[in-house]
Amino acid sequence: MPPDLQPDLPPEQDHIEVDSIQDVDPIHTVRQQLSAFEAQLQSSNPSLYRDLALYLQVLREGLLNAVQQACFHLATRYYPERYCELSPEQRADLHGRFSEVVHRCCSVLTVEQLVQLAGQIAQERRQEQQRRQREWLAQLRKSGDELGDGPSDPGDGGGEPAGSIRLNAGLPVDFERWQGLVPLPMEPLEPGQEAQLHSGPADADADAPDPGADAFDPLAGLLGPQAEALLESLLENSAPGGLAPPWDSPALPTDPQALQVWLEGFERALVRRLRNLSHALNVELLRSGLSPSLLPPSLLQAALQGQLEPQPAPANLLRLQVPLAPDSGGDFDSVALLLRLSDLELEQPRLRTCRGRWQRHRQEIRRMAERTRRLRRHLQRLEAERLWHQDNPGPPPPRHPSQGSTSPG
């Protein structure tokens, strides 16, 4: 449109638009984006819950068949002579116990039961982490005591010949020579002491060490009671993202980060439940005499985490070479039942389809969690800037070139 035909806007309307642009609060904008993510999850959580419940339903329907298929390969391929030695009553009793154990496991393969187990696993992991941290602190205190002893004086009559090399945990540094470099707390000077401070000691006895003074401890600031208490509190209260555990709420979390943790715990609990079922079935195989050995749950967990290198075996079976004493004839193969989600989904296409449905939810939640993490970090910076300007009124300081814009990347 030519400039002559453009309508003239009233100056009041133009002034109102400029003011509305200037009044935009970036903190309010970031909070609106975070609220939008929570509203989006609140509307999509029912669909996610249905997909999870459907996945567990399909898993319960095909679990007994998968167990029977794995036991079939175990009995016919690896231990056929043992299975043939069982009487008809023993074989019928074995299959009946298989069905009973699987039925008991299926009764707890629900979303609510798995969430409760996920909370217990998270608590176990926190307790194990705290135990390791306490052991680390104890080792740190022990190392501090050894370092505090320091190297002995060669002239103290210890009996070591000249030129001996002493191997210990002490540092080859005389900390007493560095004592003067340690900053001491400043106290108000009495009248007349300032001149003595600059002029030096009045007599030669001032250079003598004070017998009542505490010995210099190079690790006093590192391993003091306050530092240890602060370190213990930081280690005990450390949580990813500073979020509370999402297991106590009856509904799915509406926070993307909390929901991501919730889904990871859900799958971890499902893997734990199948591992416990595998161990219970292996116990029944050992009692019946079909299996000659029993692998502990720790080995099953190590195999699930990829810490062991198993031998090729059919689906849901774990075959390991167990080392023996040299005089016992070398290693022997131990085959046990181990139900894996990957094997179950490979054998059941319907279960794999259900997995794909809630995995799409998980990918979207992971993207939203990463976006939420950046927005919260950006919100903290904006709030810190606002508080800084409130405490220091005046022109804002120049922004560093490396900071760029205030918007999250």
Buried (B, 14 or more C-beta within 10 A) or exposed (E): EEEEEEEEEEEEEEEEEEEEEEEEEBEEEBBEBBEEBBEBBEEBBEEBBEBBBBBBBBBBEBBBEBBEBBBEBBBEEBBEEBBEEBEEEBBEBBEEBBEEBBEEBBEBBBBEBBBBBBBEBBEEEBEEEBEEBEEEBEEBEEEBEEBBEBEEEEEEEEEEEEEEEEEEEBEEEEBEEEEEEEEEEEEEEEEEEEEEEEEEEEEEEEEEEEEEEEEBBBBBEEBEEEEBEEBBEEBEEEEEEEEEBBBEEEEBBBBBBBBBBBBBBBBBBBBBBBBBBBBBBBBBBBEBBBBEBBBEEEBBBBBBEEEBEBEEBBBBBBBBBEEEEEEEEEEEEBBBBBBBBEBBBEBBEBBBEBBEBBEEBBEBBBEBBEBBBEBBEBBEBBEEBEEEEEEEEEEEEEEEEEEEEEEBE
